Amino acid sequence: MSDFGRLKALIDSEVQALGDRAQAASDLANAFEGGEWDESVISFLGTYRDGIIGCRNHLLDLRDHVAQREEQARAEKANPFSVLAQIAARLEEAGGRLAAGVGTLQEASGQLTTGIQTLQEFSGHFATGVGKLQESVQLYQGIADYVRESASTFESDGSAGPAAEDDPVPPDPEEDEDPPQDPDLWRKS
């Protein structure tokens, strides 16, 4: 078992010494202010003083922690079952954190399941699209084959279409561009 009184006395002694050092650092910083000294020197002295004060404050926190442990040790000595109660409380707290973690894992699992379903749907749509694209490619392939066959037929015949007739059809003799000669047709009724 730790000697809490001795620990607190050592900490108190160091806190007192750091308090004296912090005062000396403040006096030193004040001596350099208001002169021809560079700003970096004054800044360093201020940082030095602040560091000493920070260490002193940490030691004061450590003393408070030692005092709490001392109270805890007294309570455990007076009631040995309190240790079991503390262990049970810690286990209960850990169980709560574990349950929260399980809930988070279940939520993540649900999100993963939803994501997998979405991917499966997307995969189905993609497969359908690929099928339709393949059908279109086959259709265009058929058209291209037909055009190729037509082109090869054209090249082998050497003609661009049906054969031209040697004798053109003479115009119909009845069709004349002059108006009819019957004067009755042009009269008004």
C-alpha positions in Angstrom: 0.0 0.0 0.0 1.3 3.5 -0.9 2.2 6.0 1.7 -0.2 8.7 0.7 1.0 11.2 3.3 4.6 11.0 2.1 3.5 11.4 -1.6 1.4 14.4 -0.8 4.2 16.0 1.2 6.7 15.5 -1.7 4.2 17.0 -4.1 3.5 20.0 -1.8 7.2 20.6 -1.5 7.7 20.7 -5.3 4.6 22.9 -5.7 6.1 25.4 -3.3 9.5 25.3 -5.1 7.8 25.8 -8.5 5.8 28.7 -7.0 9.0 30.4 -6.0 10.6 29.7 -9.4 7.5 31.1 -11.2 7.9 34.3 -9.1 11.6 34.6 -9.9 10.8 34.0 -13.7 8.2 36.8 -13.5 10.7 39.1 -11.9 13.3 38.2 -14.6 10.8 38.9 -17.4 9.9 42.2 -15.9 13.6 43.2 -15.7 14.0 42.7 -19.4 10.8 44.6 -20.4 11.0 48.2 -21.3 14.5 48.3 -22.7 16.5 47.7 -25.8 15.9 43.9 -25.7 14.7 42.0 -28.7 11.1 40.8 -28.6 12.2 37.2 -28.9 14.1 37.5 -25.5 11.0 38.8 -23.8 8.8 36.2 -25.4 11.2 33.4 -24.3 11.1 34.6 -20.7 7.3 34.8 -20.8 7.1 31.2 -22.2 9.6 30.0 -19.5 7.4 31.5 -16.7 4.2 30.0 -18.2 5.9 26.6 -18.4 6.8 26.7 -14.7 3.2 27.7 -13.8 1.8 24.9 -16.1 4.0 22.3 -14.3 2.9 23.6 -10.9 -0.8 23.3 -12.0 -0.2 19.7 -13.2 1.4 18.8 -9.8 -1.6 20.3 -8.0 -3.9 18.0 -10.1 -1.6 15.1 -9.2 -2.0 15.9 -5.5 -5.8 15.9 -5.9 -5.6 12.5 -7.6 -3.4 11.1 -4.8 -6.0 12.4 -2.2 -8.8 10.6 -4.1 -6.9 7.4 -4.2 -6.2 7.8 -0.4 -10.0 8.1 0.2 -10.7 5.1 -2.0 -8.1 3.0 -0.2 -9.6 3.9 3.2 -13.1 2.9 1.9 -11.7 -0.4 0.6 -10.0 -1.2 3.9 -13.2 -0.4 5.8 -15.4 -2.5 3.5 -13.6 -5.2 1.5 -16.7 -5.9 -0.6 -16.5 -2.3 -2.0 -13.8 -3.5 -4.2 -16.1 -6.1 -5.6 -18.8 -3.5 -6.0 -16.4 -1.3 -7.9 -15.4 -4.2 -10.2 -19.1 -4.9 -10.8 -19.7 -1.3 -11.6 -16.8 -1.3 -14.0 -18.1 -4.5 -15.6 -21.6 -3.0 -15.9 -20.1 0.1 -17.6 -18.1 -2.0 -20.0 -21.2 -4.1 -20.7 -23.1 -0.9 -21.5 -20.3 0.2 -23.9 -20.3 -3.3 -25.4 -24.1 -3.2 -25.9 -23.8 0.2 -27.5 -21.1 -1.2 -29.8 -23.3 -4.1 -30.7 -26.1 -1.7 -31.6 -23.7 0.2 -33.7 -22.6 -3.0 -35.4 -26.2 -4.0 -36.0 -26.9 -0.6 -37.6 -23.8 -0.9 -39.7 -24.8 -4.5 -40.7 -28.3 -3.1 -41.8 -26.6 -0.4 -43.8 -24.3 -3.0 -45.5 -27.3 -5.1 -46.3 -29.1 -2.2 -47.8 -26.0 -1.3 -49.8 -25.7 -4.9 -51.1 -29.3 -4.9 -52.2 -28.8 -1.6 -54.0 -25.7 -3.1 -55.7 -27.7 -6.1 -56.7 -30.5 -4.0 -58.2 -27.9 -1.9 -60.0 -26.3 -5.1 -61.3 -29.7 -6.3 -62.6 -30.3 -3.0 -64.3 -26.8 -3.1 -65.7 -27.3 -6.6 -67.0 -30.6 -5.6 -68.7 -28.8 -2.6 -70.3 -26.0 -4.8 -71.5 -28.6 -7.3 -73.0 -30.4 -4.5 -74.8 -27.1 -3.1 -76.0 -26.1 -6.5 -77.4 -29.5 -6.7 -79.2 -28.8 -3.3 -80.7 -25.3 -4.3 -81.8 -26.8 -7.5 -83.4 -29.4 -5.4 -85.2 -26.8 -2.9 -86.5 -24.6 -5.9 -87.5 -27.4 -7.3 -89.5 -28.0 -3.9 -91.2 -24.2 -3.6 -91.9 -24.2 -7.2 -93.4 -27.2 -6.3 -95.7 -25.5 -3.1 -96.8 -22.3 -5.0 -97.6 -24.2 -7.7 -99.6 -26.0 -5.0 -101.5 -22.8 -3.2 -102.2 -21.1 -6.4 -103.5 -24.1 -7.1 -105.7 -23.9 -3.6 -107.1 -20.2 -4.0 -107.8 -20.6 -7.4 -109.5 -23.5 -6.2 -111.8 -21.8 -2.9 -112.6 -25.1 -1.2 -112.7 -26.7 1.4 -110.5 -30.3 0.1 -110.9 -32.7 -1.4 -113.4 -31.4 -1.6 -117.0 -32.3 1.4 -119.2 -34.6 0.7 -122.1 -33.2 1.4 -125.6 -36.4 2.7 -127.0 -37.9 5.5 -125.1 -41.7 5.6 -124.9 -43.0 8.2 -127.4 -45.3 10.9 -126.1 -49.0 10.4 -126.3 -50.1 12.1 -129.6 -53.4 13.1 -128.1 -51.8 15.4 -125.6 -51.4 18.8 -127.2 -50.5 22.0 -125.6 -52.9 24.1 -127.7 -56.3 24.8 -126.4 -59.2 23.0 -128.1 -60.5 24.7 -131.3 -64.2 24.4 -130.4 -65.4 28.0 -129.8 -68.4 26.8 -127.8 -66.2 25.6 -125.0 -64.9 29.1 -124.3 -68.1 30.9 -124.1 -69.7 31.9 -121.0 -73.0 30.6 -120.2 
